[in-house]
Amino acid sequence: MVTVSTRPEPGSKMVLEIEVQPDEVDRHFATAYRHVAERTKVPGFRPGKAPRHVIDRFVGRGSVLAEAVDHLVSDSYGAALDQTDVIPIDNPEIDLDPANLAEGRGITFTATVPVRPDVTLGSYTDYSFGLETPEVTDDQVAQVIEELREQQATLRPVDGRGAAEGDIASVKFVGTIDREPFEGGSADRLPVVIGEDRMIPGWEQQLIGLEIGGTKGFDIAFPEDYRVEELRGKEAHFEVELLDLREKLLPEVTDDFAKSVGDVQTVDELRAEIRDAMEKRAEAEARHAFGDRIIDFAVSNASVELPEVMIANEVEIMRDELQSRLAQQRIGLDQYLALAKQTPEELTAELREPATRRVKTLLVLSAIAEREGIDASDEQIDAEIGEQLERYGEDARLREYLTSRRGRSYLRMTLRNRTLIDTLVDRALGTDASAEPTEAEATESAEQSEESS
């Protein structure tokens, strides 16, 4: 148990003065002696069994003292944070004189930490835009029905005609440039949907009219913006053989079709169901976009001096996020940088601007939440931890992170911001549960009245 007091310092810093009781000091010395003894081979003693005076003589009192300081600072600093609302944005600067640390005697030290800077909020409600929900058209509904028809399509072998637009062809081909094969230019059997332009422009059209077993040779140039730099603009020759040809048969739009793709009985009911789902999605997307515009408006009207450490930390977070996305595609960061012809330093420079924008956004949202009196409770955080563990599986590392101070702080911020944005959107739409204006609204209204008078 520690006693802690705090005082702010200029430059967005907070000083924690931490007092550690004698019994806690003794506990950390005991831990230090035990750890030093366990990793030190002392002749005549089993590992970890050498008495303290032997350890002092064998490895030196200074080694034990350094170990005790490390344990005491780490444990006491964490305990002090648990007793305050201080949220450090970087590691602390510790001021502790080891000469003052001794068994049987308490000690006081300070930890100076950089904290979130003060934000000067501007208006975040007096905007000229509103919710814009696009109308769902008949053509959009018809497009979904066409997609459902495509999903239910069957393939029938083609007999008695050549290949046509929309057919599914299986082809064998060999490509050469200056009579030499090139990587990726040949295939023994490749399915091609004629007209989808999955191949280079004009390639698929060369198949039109070709019958099964037929062959064709043609020259064609790679586009100047082709993804493989070595092939850009080069002319290639292809020898193609049509191995198989099938046509796609789409089902008729009947009540039976409607029953097969949805929990409906008629085509009209299917159209109504599709329209309802599309309208709900359009409303959700419009609401999300409206919330983003409110955030952008609030951020543009706020001012804050961003600490360099917050920007640097956010750049590292964004780099980790990129690396995680690449890993899902089985691409390493080094491979990505090679493909992008980018150095690690250039990637850092590229991420700096979005990282700066994200840091300011998070700080502004936090300041608005404080003004609005919005926060996430321990019960909500616990519930979110439970949902994530259930969603992603009972993973020990995930549980350790989510239940750590850092993990809970992240979840608190996420839940608080989600509630804040919902509140601001609902208030703008007149659907906020609280009918009366908040203290923040009253304050802002009064400030605006004073400015206009």
N, C-alpha and C positions, 0 to 999 in steps of 0.2 A: 504494500500500500504506500502511495506517495501523496504528498500535498503539492498542489500546483497553483500558481497565480500567473496571470498573463498581462502584458502591456504592449500596446502597439508601438511601432517605430516607423519613421519615415521610409518611403520607398516600398510600401506594401509588404512590411515585415511584421512579424509578431514574435515577441520574446516570451518563452515559457520559463518561469523560474520554478524549478523542481526540487523539492525537499525529500530526501530519502531517509527513512528512520534507521536507527542503529541495527535493529534486528534484520532489516532488509539488506543492509551493507554486509552483515555477517553471512547472510545466506549466499550472497554473490561471491564472497571470498571462499566459502565452502565449495561452491560450484567450480570456481577457478582452480582451487587446489585439486579437486577431483579430476578435472579435465587434464590438467598438466601432468598429474600422476599417471593417468591412464595412457598417455602417449609418450611417457618418459621411461626408459629402461634404467632402473636403479639396481646396481649389484646387491644381491642378498634379499631383494624384495620382489614379490610377484607384482605384475602390472597393476597399478592403481592402489597398492597397499602401503607404499612408503609414507611415513608420517610427515607432518608439515615441516618440522625443523630440518628433516633430511632433504625434502624437496627444495626448501630455501637455500640450503647449502649446495645442493647438487646442480640446480638450474639457475639459482639466483632469485632473490625476492622480486626483482624488477619484472621477470617473466610472469610471475603470479599476479603482480599488481596490474600489469597490462591486460591480462586475461580478465581480472575482476572488473576493471574499468569498462571493458567491452561489454561484458554481461550486464553490468549495472546500468550503463547508458542505454543500451538497446531495450532492456526490460522496462526501465523507469520512464523512458521517453514514450514508449507505447502506452503504458498505463496512464501517463499524463494526458495524452491525446484523447484517451477514452473518457476523461473527466471534463473535457472542454469541447467547444464547437469549432475549434481551430481545424481547418483543412489545409495542410501544407501542399504546396505545388512542387516542392523539390525537397531534397535531403536537408536535414538541419545542420546548422553550424553550432557545434558543442563547445561550451566554455567550462572546463572542469580541470582543476589542478590536481594531478595524481598525488602530489605531496600531501594534500589534505585528506586523502582517503586512507582510513585505517579501521581495523576491526574494532567493534564496540563503540563506534562513534558515527553519528549521522553526518550527512553531507548535503550541501545545496549546490546545484549547478544550473546553468542556463542553456536553453536550446533556442536559437534564433532561426525562424523558418520563414521563407517567402510564402505569402498568402495571396489569395485572389485580390486584385486591385479594385479600388472603388470605381463604380460605373456612374456616369452622369447620364441619366435617362432623359430622353426627349419625349415627344408624343408617341404613343403606340396605339392609340385608338382613333385619332382624328385623320383617317385616311379617306380618299375619295373613291376607292374601288369597292366592289362588293363581290358576293358569290356569283360565279358565272357557270351555270350548269348547262352543257350543250344538250340540244334536243336529240332524241333517238329517232332516226328516220326509218321509213319503210325499206329504203335501200340497204341500210345497215342490218336490219332484221333479215332481209333476203340474203345478204352475204353470209350470215351465220348459217342459214338453212343450206346454202350451197356448200359451206364447209362440212356440215353434217352429211350431206350427200357424198362428198368426197371421202369421208371416213367410212361410209357404208358401200363404197364402190367395189365392184368385182372386175376381174381381168379376164378377157376372153381372147384366145389365140386368133390372130389375124390370118385369113386365108383368102387368096385370090386378089390381093391388092398390094400396093407398095406402102411404105411407111408414110404416115401423115402427122401433122401437128397434133400433139396430145398423146400420141402413142408411146408405149413403154418399150424401148428397144434394148436388146442385149447385144453389145458389139465387141469385136476384137479389133485392136488397132495397133499400129506401130508408127511412131512419129520420129522424124529425123530432121536435123538441121545441117545443111551442107553435107548431106548423105551420112551423117553420124548420129546414132541414137543419143537421146538426152534423158536425164533423170526425170521420171514421172511422165514420159512421153509415150508409154506403151502399156497395154493391158490385155490380158487373155480373155476376160469376160467382165464387162462393165455395164450395169443398167443405166440407161439414159432416158429421161422423159423429154421427148422432143418438144422444144418450145419453152422449156423452163430456163434455158440459158445458163445451165450449171457449167458448161464447157466455155471455152473462149468464144467471143461473139462470132456468129456465122458457122460454127463447127456443127451444131446440131442440124441446121438447115440443109447441110450437105447430105443428110440421111434421107431426106424426103424423096419418096419415089423408089427407094431401094427395097427389094424384096428379100425374103429370107434366103440365105446362101449367097446373095449377091455381094460383090466387092466394088470398091470405089477408091480412087486416089485423088487427092486434091491438095493444093497449096493454100496456106492461110497464115496471116501474120498475127503475132501476139500483140495485144494492145500496149501502148506506151506506158500505161500505169499498172501493168500486170504485177501481181504480188511477188513473183520471183524476178529479182532485178536482172539476172543474167539473161532472161528470156525476153525482156521488154523490147518491143519493136522488131523482133527477129521473125523472119519468114520460115515456116516449117512445112514439111511435106508429110501427109498422113496417108497410110494405106489402111482402109477400114473394111471389115467383113461383118455383115448383119447376121447374127446367130439366132436370134429369136425376136418375135414381134407380137405384142399384145395391145389390145385396145381397152380403154377404161369404160365400163358401163355404169352410169349413175342411176340410182333408183328414182322412180317417179315420186313426186311430192303428193302422197296420198295419206289418208287417215292411217292406213297400215304402217306407212313409213313413220308417221308422227308417233305412233304407239311404240315403234321399235327404238326410238331415240330419246324418248322422254316419258314421264309419268302423266301422259295426256291421252285423250281419246280421238281428237280431231286435229287437222292442220291449223285451224283457227286457234285452238287452245295452245298448240305448240308456238305459234307466232306470238300469242299473248304472253306465254311464259318466257320466251326469249326477250321480248320487249321489257318485261318487268325486271328481269335479271340485268339487262343492259342499262336500264334507267337507274337501278340501285348502284351499279358500278360507276356510272357517270356521276351520280350524286356524291359517292365516296371520293372519287378522284377530284371532283370540283372542290369538295370540302378540304381535301388535303392541299390542293393548290392554293386555295384561299388562305389557309393557315400559313403556308410558305410565304405568301405575299405580306401577311401581317408581320411575320418575323423579319423579313427583309426591310419592311418599313420601320420597324422598331430599331433594328440594328443601324440603319442609315441615319437615324435621328439621335443615336446615342454616341457618347464619346468616352473613351477609356484608353489609358496608356498600357499597352500590352507588354508584360514582362517577357524578355527574350527566352527565358527558360520554358515558359508555357508554349511558345511557338516551336521551340526545338523539340520539346516532348511530343507535341502534336504531329510534327513531321515524322518522328519515329513511329508513332501510332499508325499514321497513314501508310508508312512504308510496310509495317507489319500486316496491315489490312490488305495491301497490294500483294504481298508475298503469300498470304493465305488464299486469296482468290486465284493466284497463279498456280498454287499447289493443287487446287481442286481440278485444274486443267493439266496437271502433271507437268508444269513448266517451272523451272527454277528461276530465282531472281537474276542470277548471272546470265542465264539463257535469254531472259526477257531483255536485259540491258544490251546484250549482244545483238539481238534482233532489232531493237530500237536504236542501235548505234549511239548509246548513251552511257556516260560514266556515272558511277555512284554519286559523285558530286553534282552532276547535272540533274540527276533525279531529285536530289535533295533541294536544289534550287527550284525545280519545277513544282515540288510539293509545298514550298514555303507559302505561296500566295493562298491556295485553298486552306492550308493549315491556319494561317493568320485569320482568314475569314471565319473558319470554324471556331477558333478560340474566342473571337469577339462575340460570335453568336451565342455561344454557351454562357459567356459572362453576362451578356445582356438579358438572356432568358432567366438566369439566376437572379439578377437584380429585380426584374419584373415580378418574379415569383415571390421574392421577399416583400416587395411593395404590396402585392395582392394577398399576402398571407397564405400562400399555397405551398404545401410541403407533402412529402410522403411519410406515412407513419411506419413504425417498426413492423406492425402487423401487415401492411401492404408489401413491404420489402420481403418479409418472410413468405408471404403468399407467392410473390413473384419468383423467389428462389425455388419454392416447391414446384411451380409450374415449369420452370426451365429444366429442373432435374427430371421431371416426368417427361418433358418433351424431348430432351436430348439423351436421356438414359442416366442411370445412377452412376455417374463417372466421378471417381474420387478426386481427380484434379479439378474438375469443374466445381464440385462441392467445396473444395478447399478455397478456390478463388472467390466464389459467390458469397461465402460466409466470412471472408476476410474483411478487414477494415476497408481496403481499397475496393473490393467487389461490392460491398454494401453501399459504399459511397457512390459508385457508378450506378447501381440500381436506383438509389434514391434520386439521383439527378435525372435519370431516364424517366422514372415514374412522375416526378415533379414536373418536368417539362411537358410530358404527355398531357397531364391534367391541366397545366397552364394553357397550352395551345387550345385544348378542347374548350376551356372556359372562355378564352378570348373569341373563339369562333362562335360559340353558343350565344355569347353576349351580343355580338354583332348581328346575329340572326334572330335575336329576341327569343331564344330558346333556353337561356341560362336559367338554372333552377332558382337562383337567388334573384328575386324581383327587385330588391332595393339596391341602389348603387353602393359599391364598396367604399371604404375609406380612401383607397387609392384613387378611385374615380372622382370622388369629391375633391380630393387634394388637387388632382390634375385640372379639374374644371375650374377650381378657384384660381389656380395659377394662370390659366388661359384667360380668365376674366380680367385679372390684374394686368396682363400684358396688353389686352385690347382696350383697357380704359386709359 
